[in-house]
Structure formats: structure tokens, C-alpha cells
Amino acid sequence: MNIAYLIPYSHPYDGIADYATEMARQLDPFAQITLVQVVPDHDSQHNGLPLLIRKNRLNDYVNAAHYINRHCDACLIHYLPQGFGMDHGMAILTFTAALTIPAAAIVHDLSGHPNDTLKSILQTLGHHLCNLIALSRQSADVMEHLCKIPGDKIKVIEYGVPLLQLPSRDIIRKRCGYEGKKVIFAHGMLHHHKGLDVLVEAMSMIRLKHPDAMLHFIGCTHPMEFQSGGEKYLTALLLQIRRAGLQNEIVIEHRLPSVDELNLYLAGCDIYVNPCTQELTLQSKSLAEAVVAGAAIVSTSTLYARDLLSDNRGELVPVNNPLALAETVSQLLKKNNTLEMLRKSSRDFRSLFIWSRIAGRYHKLLDEMCQTEPKISIEQRFIDVALIPHWNNAYMMMAAESHTCGDASGDVKLSQGRCRLETHAMAVMGLLKMEHHQPDAMLMSQLNHHLVQIKSMLDDNEAFENLSVCDQGKIVTHQDEVIGLVFCVLAQVVVSAPWVEQRQMAAELLKISMPAVMTTTSVNGIAASLIGLCIYLEQHPDDSLTQQARELAAKLTGLFKTHASDGWYWCDDKMGNMPGMVPLALLMMRDVIKMKGNREMIEKSISFLEHVFFSEDIFFPAGTKRPLRKGRTKAEFDQSAWDAVSMTWLYDYLIKKESEPNHYKHLFACYLWFIGENSMRRNLYNYRSGGCAHLLTPGVLAVNTTYSGTLAYLLSWIMTSEAACRQYLQ
């Protein structure tokens, strides 16, 4: 039996890759293992090998599936949302859709409240695969009852943990340096839900009753925590210890221990504490390791711990309650008999997790899967991933250094910081979206640069102004559309920027810009502002802001009623730039602030745009040299990349809400415009440099790539890549 074994990309410190590798080693006696590894996009060792998948290259997933179909009997996948490309690892769907052999997926990092996107992905995996494997009974319940996956598709197979032959407890304590001390031990990945700050606070109280007590923690900062805040949590923890005067009583080793070393600490400590602050935690490898090592366990009352430590296998305390934690630990440290009883309960229960048993269960499952009939691969429905080339973050860095802004600022470099305000705003939007797909510190540095530039472009009255290029960089003109666009982008930063400082700066700028937003009169300014408000209100409900959004919505619908007529369904007598934002704003009015009675406006405005901008499935935007007006035929040139982006954004939103075939087709047509499927059959995207032009212009032989055009392509690429994965969602 030849098993394809797919390991997701993960940070070396998060333990998933090590666990997956150990499982492959345990399965090796039962089957021939063909390893398939997801690697970073820039991995130089790929060289077209079918068994390495670059994280965000969708065609790699399809090619790997085709190879596996020919050479393997079944496939076992470790599904880790951040371990695959696109939103919540949605790129895995392009792989599972192309598989014809039986397959199963082990679901990691499932929370008690999965969001709608994760639910849809799991439902689709349940449809594509023979089985989904839950690592605990609580995870299985969430899959079945919240994600609506049929119960017969779900198998529960717990974490596998090695069972080591350990010396006596006295020898272990001497090796660990625990002699003569009452040792409280904890380990795992450091993050703000770990609860180590709660345990440190409890230690001050424990030491009052047990002066010989010490806390030993060993582990690294979680990669996701490090990505969003560096070592902020660790630093705060060390300062907390310093203020409490416990530097000699609390030892924090910021590293990953070996398996042998960890087992010694777990077996040698007096009490193992799991202070997790997330009550809805469904799985915990660190708790399973403590059970197998035979530790006496005290844990906060998470869903997983309640089940694991039932029948007196451990003590439970309320979440986020240092007083209760201190009291429980202090009482146990007085009762050696109780501690020994808890250790014995752990040892008696550890057979549930030891690798020999777990590997046997996987072998049985894989053997059963191989007896099933091959399935038919699911065809790519609307978007061909082979037509979506790879994107590299380095392209943005090169564009920032070498390309001109590509706007009315003239021939200036972005690095000179004198581009127009809307270019900085669009840069923030593109970099923010890219960060969610390919986290990169250099991109975040660029994002900070653009936010600072936006902040510097406030006039004395604290209203946003448009920056015109001149030697002194003075603010000279005012544009409603720019105000709305910047407001819209800042709302996205507040909602989804990875760094707290970025979110705080954007929130401050949002507040400052609100008066100017409410006086906006242009159609695009109102639409963009309304989109920004709706994005913000989805995550941060606010009655006052909802009322202001309704006021803007009334303006937009009033303009539509005033200007719309037979054959012209728009909010003005002329159409401005980025026309897709108007129906997008109407849609968000309906969905977020629950404005009723605009259904006809939504349908007519979208149909109108499709009539004007699409011809025989080719995207054909209106030329910018002469604005499209009521009663006038559209100009053919110059065609703007940002018109394509606005329409892509519109269809991206529609796909997430309705998933109609035509939405996928129109979105893909907008993307194909960049790579040559346009009225001139000219490629605006430069495959060699990764840059892109921002205008399709007749009579120009060489394509002049710009930062603005590269940003437009990037946004279109991200939304199209996500749609290519979403086309498989159930």
C-alpha cells in the first residue's frame, strides 16, 4: 500500500511539521509513504518537483494531485488552515478536487466557534474526501453539529505521543535540578491565550504558602503571535515577573525541548499546569503529552480538558482565575498522596495516546479507504488555475524601488514619498491583502511607510487632501473621491492589520476623517466611504456610525433615483473611475446596515455595468480619455487597471454571498484583461519582472510598468486566486 502523505507548511517552532513527520515514521512499517510537502513560495529547491507544493501556487496543488493519482493508493492530509495558501488554507481544495484516489484529512487547530469560511472549507473537504479525522471528541462534535459534516464521515483518532522508558522519579528530579523544590511545570507555544500571565500572578500567592515552590516554563513564542506582535507577550511576561520580584522563582526557557527532555520535565515535576484562557479549546497536544508522561495535572476548564481529565485524572479550575488556580495548586502541594494518585491516573490512561495504538488505527483506516472505489476528479468549473501565474512578494519591493508611481504625480519614484494620496491608499490595500497570504516583514515595513505618508497629508483642518507634486510637497487640491477611498482603506486596516500599532493609527485617522466623509458629494466618494463604514461596522458594531452610514446610503440612493433613466442606471450623468464600487456599496448597505428597498438598484446597476463593460466574455472598460456619459458611446482608450480591480472586487463580494457561475466568469474575465485577454490582445503584466502597467494605451509598443499598475494586478491576482479555490466550496 502506497500512501501519499501531505504535510502543510508550518513554522519550525509550531510543532505541526514535527508531529506530522513523526506520524509518517510510525506509519512506515504498515505502508510505503510518499511524502508531499508544502513549502514557501520562494523555495529554491522546488525545481518543478511534483512532490513539493509552493504554498500559494495553485497549479502546484493540481500537478501534485495528478502525480499522486498515478502513483499512490490513498492520501492522508494534515489540514492546518495557515499551512496552505489563500484564506484559511483554501488552496487545499484545488488539490482535493483533483484527487481520484481515496483520501482523508486530519483537522488541526479547530476552535469551538469556527467562522463561516472554515465551516465551508470543512464541508467541502467532507464532500471531497472519505473521512475527516478529529483529534478529540469535542472536535468531532463541532464538525458534526456546527460544520454540518455527516457523522459517518468523521473519525476520532487522538494525538500520538511516544512512550519512553524513564528512570525512577528521584533520578529524574536530580537530572532536572528539581531536588528540594516543589516544581510547577508548564510548556508549549507562547501566545496571549496560553495564560502564562495568569499562572505568574497565581505564583505570587502560591509562594506565600509554599516558599520553596518554583515555576519552570519551556517553549517558544507561537509563530502567529510573533507575526502580529514580535516578542511583545514574552517581554510583558518577563516584566510582570520582574515587578513581582520572582526572577529567581520563575524560570522561562525560550526554546523547544527535545522529546526526551520534555518527558523528563513532565515526569519529574510536582504539578503540570495548563493555564489556557480559551475555554472553547478543543484539542491540546501539550495536555496529551503530560498524560502520557504520567504527570499530576491542573488545568483550566477548557472543553478538551474537561473530557480528558474526567474521572479524577486531574484538577480543573475556572478560566482566567489566578486566585482559584493558586488555591488548587497550593492545596495539592500539601497532599503527596493525592498527587501520586493523579500521576497513577495519568499513567493508567496514557494507552489512549501512545503511538503504537494510534498508528494501528490509522493503518486500519487507510486499509479500509483503499478498498473503496476511485472517485472522479472534480473539474475546474469557471477559473483555470493554470492561467494564474505565481506572485512573489519581491515584486512589490522591486516595484517600490524601481517603478514610477503611475499616477498624476508624474515621473517620480515611490521611494521619494511624493505620490498622490490615492496611490498610498491603494498600496495599503494591496499590501494588507498580501500580508494575509504571504506574511513578510518587509511588506509590513512598506505598509507602515504608506500609513505615515497618509497621516502626513492632513491639512491644518484635519481633513484629507490630495497631494500634488511640487518641490515643497504642499497640499493644494481637494477631492471627495480621494477622501472616500482613503477612508475605505483605513477601515480595512483597523479590521485586519496584523500589528496593533497599525490598527491604532488607522483608527485615529478614521476618526479625524469622519467629518470630511460626511460632507462628501461625489458618487465615488460616497460609495467608497460607505464601503469603509460597512467593513468597519461588520467587526465593530456602533449605533452612531450605523446612523451615519444610513445617511450616506440615503445620499447614494437619492442620486440613483435622480439620474437613473431607461438605459442608464447610474447615480450620475457620467461614470467615474472604479465603477464597481457603486453597486458594491449598494450591496453592503443591504447586508451590513440592513437598508431595504434597494434590490432593484443593485440588480439594475450591475446589469448596466455588465452590458457596458463585457463583450463576448471579454472585459472592455470605458476609456479614460473621455468620461462615459448618458447618451454617449464610451471611449475605447485608455483603459484603466483600477476599473478592472473595482469590478473584480464587486464580483469577489458577490461570489462570497451568492456563488453564481456568472460571477466567477466575469471576475475571471477582469483578471484575464491584465494578461492579454483585452481589446488589444496586449499583456499588461510583465512575467519576468512581476510589474504591471496601469493603462492599456493604443500605439504604445513597450509596456511601462508602474507601482500603481503592479498594485492593481496584485489585488486582482489575490481575489482571482481565492475565487479559484472558492469555486469548489459546497
N, C-alpha and C positions, 0 to 999 in steps of 0.2 A: 504494500500500500504506500503510494507516494502522496504526501500531504504538503500542499503549498501553505506556507506559514507566514502571514503578513504582519510585520512589526511596524507600528506607526513611528513617525519621527517624534522624539522626545528629548528633552534636555538631559544630559548625563546625570544630573542630580535628582531628577524626579522619580527615579526608580522603576518606571514602567518598562523601559528597554531592558534593564537587568532582569526584571521579573519574566518578561517575555522570552528572553534568551535562556533563562533557567528552565522555563517550561519546555522549550524546544529540546533542551538537553535531556529532560525527564521523559519526553515522548520518543526520543531517538531509539530506544530498544524495541518499541512497538511498530515503528513505521520509518520509512525513508522521508526525511524532512528537506523540503526545498524552501530555503529562506528567501523571502521577498521583503525588502527594506525600503521604507520611505525616508528620503534624505533631503537636506536643504536644497533649494532651487539652484544654488551656485555650486553644488558638489562637483568637483573636478574629476572624480573617479567614475562618473556615470558612463560616459563614452557610449551611450546608446544601448547599454546592457538591459535586457528585459526584466531583470530581477531587482533593479533599483528604480524606484519611482521618485522623481523630484516632486516635492510637496505640492506645488501649485501648477504643475504641468499636466493638464487634464489628459492629453494624449498619451502620456506615460502610463496612466492608470488603465486605459483601454488596451494599449500594447501589452502590458503585463498580464491582463486578463486573458488575452488571446494566446499568449505563450503558455500560461497555466492550463488553459483548456486542452492544449495539445499534449502536455507532459505530465499532468498530475491527476490523481483520482478524486481528491477533495481539497477543500481550502478552509483554513482556520484563521480568522481575522481578529486582531486586537483592536477594538474600536475605542479610540480616545479622541474626543472632539477636537482638541487642539493639535492632534497628531497627524491630521490630514488637511489638505488645502481647503480654502473657502470657509464660509460661515459654518461654525460648529463641525468642521471636517466633512462638509457636504460633498467634497470631491470623491469620497469613497463610493458614492452612488454610481459614478461613471464606471467604476471597477466592478461593483456587484451586478450592475445591469448587463455587463458584457460577459459575465461568467456563465458557463453552461454546465460546469461540474457542481456537485452538491457542496454547500458551504455553510459555515456557522460563524457568528461573531461574538466575542467576549466583550461585554459592555463595561468600560471603566468610567469612573468619575461621574456616576449618575447621582443627581441630587433628588431630594424629596419633592421638589417643585420644578420639574423640567419645563423650559419655556416651549412655546408653540413650535419653533423651528426644530428643536431637538426631538420633540414628540413626532413631528412629521418625518424626520430622518429615521428614527427608530421604527416607525410604522412601515416605511419603505424598505428598510433592511429586513423587517419581518416578512415582507412580501417577496423580496428577492431571495432570501436565504432559507435554509431548512430550519435553523434554530438560532435563537439569541440566548446567550449564556449570561445569567445573572450571578454575581459574586456573593450574593446574600439573599435570604428570603425576602427581606424588605425591598431590595432592588427588583425582585421578581414581581412583587405586589404593585410597585409603581409602574412597571412596564405593562402589566396586565390591566390595571384599573385606571391609570391616568393616561398612558400612551395607547391604550386600546389595542394591544397586541394579543392575539389569541393565546390562551393559557397553554395549549398543547405545543406551541412554538417555543415556549420558554423553558430552559433547563437551569437548575440551580447547581452550580459547582463552586465551592468555596475556594478561597485563596490557598495556594500550595505553599507550604513552609517546610524547609529542611529540618529533619530531626537529627540532632547531633548528640553524640555520646559525650557527656560532660563529667568532669571530676566532682568530688564532693563539694558541698556548699562552702565549707570552711576554706578549701583550697581556692575556690573561685573568688571568694571575698578577699583573700590575700592577694591574688593576682590583680584584682581590680582596684586595690587600695582602699577597700571598704572596711577594713578591720577597725573595731572600736567605734564605729559610726552607725547611725540609723540613716540609711540611704533611701531617698526618694528618687526614682529614676523616670525619665521621660525621653522619648526620641521621636524622630520623624522630620517632616518638612516644615520649616518655619514660615508661618504666614499669620495674618491677623485673626484668622479663625482657629488657630491652633490653641489659643487660650493660655499660652505660657505666662502672659502678664497676670492672669488670674491666679495661676499657681505661685508666681513670685509673691503676690500680695498675701496669699494664704501662708507662705513660708514664714513671714514675719510673725504670724500668730502661732504657727506650729512650734517655732523656736522658743516661744515663751514657756511651753510645757515640756519641750524636748530640746534642751540646749545643744545636744550632740547630734541633732538632725542636720542633714545636708541635702541639697538638690543637685542632681547631675543630669544635664541635658546634652544630648549629642544629635546633631543634624544640621542640614544646610537650609538656607533661605529658598523657598519654593520659587521656581523659575518665573511663574506668573506674578508672584509678589515682587520679585526683583525687577521684572519688566516694568511694572507700574510705579514702583517707588524705590528701587535700589535696595539698600540695606536699612531702610528707614525703620522697619519694625524691629530689627535686631538692635539698632542704635537706641531706640526708645526703651527697649528691654534692658540693655546694659545701663542706661541712665537710671531706670527705675530701681535696679539692683543697687546702684551706687547710692542713690538717695536713701534707700532703706538700710544702708550700711551692711549689706550682706555679701560683699565681694568675696569673702573667704568661705562663706557657707553655700554659695551657689556657683557651680562650675558649668559653664556653657562652652562646649566644644563645637565650633562651627565647621563641621566636616562630616563626611559619610563614613560610618564604621564598616568594617568587613562583616560578613555573616557570622563568622566565628566570634569576633569581638563583641558583636551585638548580643549574641546568645549568652555570653559570659556576663555582660552587664545585666541582662534581663533575669538571669538565674541567680545572680549574686545580690541584687538589690533587696531591700526590705519590702518596699511597696513600689509597684509600677503605677504611674498616674497618667490618665488620658484626660486632659482638661479641655477638650474640644468645645467650642462655643456654638457650633452649628447643630441644633437639636435634630434637624432633618437629615443628618449624615446617615447614609445607607450602607456604607462599606468602609472598612478601615484595615489596611494591611498591618499597620503597627500593632493594633489590638490582637490580631490573629497571631502575630509573632510573639507577643507577650504570653498568650495562652500556651503555645507550643513549647516555649521555654520554661513553663511552669511557674510564672510569676504570680504574686498576690496582687490583684488589680483593683484600683479605684478609678472609676470613670464617671464623667458627666453623663447625664441620662439622654444620650442620643438614641435614635431609633435602632441603630445597629447594636449599640452596647446593651440596650435593654434585652434584646434577644440573646446575644452572646453570653451575657453574664447572668442569665436567669438561673434558677435552681441553685442559688448561693455560690455561683462561680466567681463572684466579685461584688464589690460595693458600688452603688450608684449614688450620685449627688446631683442636685439641680445645676443646670447650665448657668454660667456667669455668676456663681455664688461663692466667693472666696471664703466666707465665714463657714458655710456648710462643708466645703472641701477641707478646710483646716480642722474642723471638729472631727470629721470622719477619719482623716489621716492620724490625728493625734490620738484618738481612741484606739485605733488599730495598732499603733506603735507600742501601746501598753499591753497588748494581748498577743503574745507569741504563739499561743495555741491556735487562736483564730487565724493568724497569718499562715501558719503551717497548714491549716485546713483549706484555706483558699488556694495555696500552692498545689496541694494534692488535687483539688477540684479541677484546676487548670490542666495538670498532667493527665488526669483521667479523661479529659475532654479533647485532648490535642489530636487524637486519631482522626478527628474530622478534617484536619488541615494538612496532615503530613503528605509529602509529595507522592509516596508510593501509592496511596489511596487515590489522590487527586488525578495523577497521571493515568491510572487504570480506568477511571471514569471517563476521561477524555478519549482514551483509546476505544472504549466501548461505544461512545457516541459517534466517533469518526467511522468506526466499522459499520454501524447502522446507517450512517449517511451514505457510505459507498454502495450500499445495496439499493439506494433509491434511483429512480430513472433520471437521466440527464435532463436539465431544463433547457428551454430555448432562450437564447440571449435576447434582451430587450433592445430593440433598435433605438438609435438616437432619433428622437421624434422630430425636433424642429431645428436644433442647433448642432452643427457638426464641429466637434472639438478639434478636429484636425486643422480647421481654419482659424483657430485661436492660437497665435504664436506665444512663445514664452515671454514673460516680462521679468526684468531684473531690476532690483532697487538701484543698482549702479547707474541705470539710465537716467534716473531723476537727478542724481548727483552730477552726472556729466552735463545734463541739460542746464542745471543751475549755474554751472561754471562756464559753459561754452556757448549757450544759446542766448539769443536776444529774448526780451520779454514777449514779443509778438503781440503788442497792443499799440494803442495810440501814443505811447510814450516815445516811440521812435526806436532807433537802433542802439539800445542800451542793454547792458548785461544785468541779469537779475542780482548778481553779487554786489552791484553798485547800490542796490536798495532804492532805486528811483522808478520802479514800475508803477503802473496805475493800481489803485486800491483794489479793483475787482480782480486783478491778476494775483495779488497777495491772498485775496479771499478764496479764489479757486485753488490756489496752491494748498491752502489749509485743508480744503475739502478732499483734494486728491491724496495728500499725504496721510490724512486721517484714515481714509478708506484703505490705503496701502498698509498702514500700521496693523490693521486687523488681520491682514493676510500674510504679511512678511515683516514681523516686528524688526525694527532696525534703529539703533541709537542715532545714527547719522540722519535718518529721516526725521526723527523727533527733534533733532537739533535744527533742521530746516524749518519744521513746523513752528518751533519757538521763534525763529527769526521772522517768519511771516506774521505771527501774532504781535510781535513787538513793532513791526512796521505798521500794522493796522492801528495799534494803540497810539503810535506817534502821529497818525494822520487825523487826530482830533483837533478841531479848531478851538478857539477860546470859549465858545458857547457850548462846547462838548457835544457837537453834532458832527456826524460823519461827512467828510468832504472828499471830492475826487482830486487825486494828485496829478498835477500837470508837470511835465519835466521842464525844469529850469535849473540854473546853477544853484540857486538857494533852496530849491525844493519846496517852494511856497505852495500853499493850498489856495487855489484860485477859482475853482468852479464847483457847483453843487449838482448832484444827480440823484434823483429819487431812486432810480434803479439800482445804483451802487449801494445806497443805504439798505435797501431791501435784501440785496444779495449778501452783503456782509453780515447783516442780522441773521439771515438764514444759516450761514456758515458757522457763526458763533454759537448758535443754538446746538448745532451738531457737535461742536467742541465740548460744550457743557455736558451734553448727554453721553458722549462716548470717548473723549480723550483719555489716554491711559494714565497721564500724570495729573495729580491733584492740582498742582500749580497751574497747569494749562486750563483746567476746568474753572479754577477760581478767577483767573484773568479774563476768560471769556464771559463768565457770569457778570463780572464788573462792567465789561464793555457792553453787554446786553442791556444792563440797567441804564447805562449812560445813553445808549442809542434809542431807547424806547420812545422818548418824546418826538424825535425826528421820524421814527417809523409811523407813528400815529397821524402825522401830518402828510404822509406820502400821498401823492395824487396820481402817479403814473401807474399803468396797468401792471407792468412787470415788477415795479417796486412794491405794490400792494400784494401781488401774488407771492413774491419771494418772502416778504415779511410774514405773510400768513403761513407759508410752509414752515418757516423757522419757529413761529409760535406753536404750531401743531406738533412739531418734533419735540419741542421743549415740554409741552403740556402732556404728551404721552408718558413721559417719565416723571414729571413734577407737576401734578395737578394743582391748579391755583384758580380760585374763583375770579379774582380781579383780572388776571391775564386772560382767562376764558372770555370774560366780558369784552376785553379789548380786541381779542381775536374775532369775536362776533361783530364788532364794529367794522373791522377791516373786511370781514366777509360780506357785510351789507354793502360796503363800497363796491366790492368786486361784482357782486350780483347786480347791483344797480347799474353799473357801467355796461354789463352784458345786456340787460334789458333795454338800455338806451340805444345801443349801437347795433345789436343783432337785427338782421332782416333776412328775407328769403335769399339763400345762397351765401350769406355772410354771417357766420355765427361766431362773433368775437366781441371783445369788450372795448374795442376802439375802432375807428375807421381805418387805422393802419396797424400792421402787425410788427411788433418789435423783435428784438433778439431773444433767443432762448424761448420760443413759443410754448414748448411743452410744459413750462412752469404754470401756465394759467389753468389748464384742466387738472394738473396735479394739485394745485391749491384748492380747486373745487372739490376734488376727491377727498382731500384731507379735512376740509370743512365738514363733509358728510360723516367721515369716520371718527374724527377726534373730538370736535366740538359739537357734533350731532346737529348740524344745521340741516333742516329738512326743506324739501321743495326745490332742490337744485338738480334733481336727477336729469331732467330734460336738458339743462345747460351742460351737464357733464357729457351726456351722450352726443349732443349736437356739436360741442366744441371738439371732441375727439374725432368724430366722423369728419368734421370740416378739415382738421389738420391732416387726417389720412388722405382725404381727397386732394388736398393741395400738395402734400409732400411725398406721396408714394405713386410710382408709376411702374406697373408690371413688376412688383415686388422689389423695386429699386428705390432707395431713399433719394429724394431730389429736393433739397431745401431751397427756399427762396433766396435769390441773390441779394447781397447786402448793398449793392451799388444804388439800388432804387427800392425803398421800402415797399412791401406789398400793401396795396390799399384797396378799399372796397371799390369794385367795378373796374379794376385794372389787372391785367395779366402780370404774373410775377416775373421779376428779372431772373435770368438764369445764373448770373455770377455777380460777385464772388460768393461761393458757398462756405458758410462758417462751420467749423468743427463744433462750436458751442451749441449751435442749433441741433446737431446730431446728439450731443450729450443730453440736452434738455429732453429730447424725445426718448432717449434711452432711459433716462430717469423716470419718465412718465410710465413707460412700459414695465420697467423694473417694479414699480409700485403696483401696477395692475396685476402683474404676474403673482406677486405675493398675496394679493387679495382674491384674485379670480382664476388665475392659471388657464386662461383661454388660449387655444392654439394660435389665433391671430396675433395675440400679444407677443408670443415668442417669435413669430415670423417677422413682425415689424421691428422688434428690438434687434434681432439679428441683422436685418437689413440696414439699420442705423449703424451697427458696428462694421458691417461689410463696406460701408461708404468709405471708411478710413483706409481699407486695404485694397481698393481698386474697383469695387462694385458701385461705381458712380457714373454720372452722365459723361465724364471724360475718360473713363476707364484708366484713371491715373491713381497710383498708390501714394497716399499722403504719408503713410507710415514708413519709416526707414528701418528695415530689418537689421541692418548692420549696426547702426548707432543706437537704435531704440527711440530716436526722436521722431517728431511728427509735425507736419505743417498745420497751421491753424486756418488756412484758407485754400479753397480749390479755385484756382485762377486760370483763365484761358491764356494761351500764348506764353506761359512760363515753363520753360523746359526743365529747369532744376527745381527741386522741391526744397524750399528754405524752411528747415525745421526750427521751431521756436519752443520756448518754455511753455507758453500758453497752449500751443498745439499738442505738446507732449502730455501736459496735464489733461487735456480733453481726451486724448487717446487712452490714457491711464484709467480715467473714470469709466469710459465706455468698456474697456477691457475687463475691469473688475465686475461691472454689472452683467456683462455678457457671459463671463466665466461662471458667475453664480447662477445665472439663468440656465446655463448648460447643465448644471447639476440639478437645479430645481425641476427641470423637465421630467425627471424620474419620480418626483415626490408623489406619494399616494394622496 
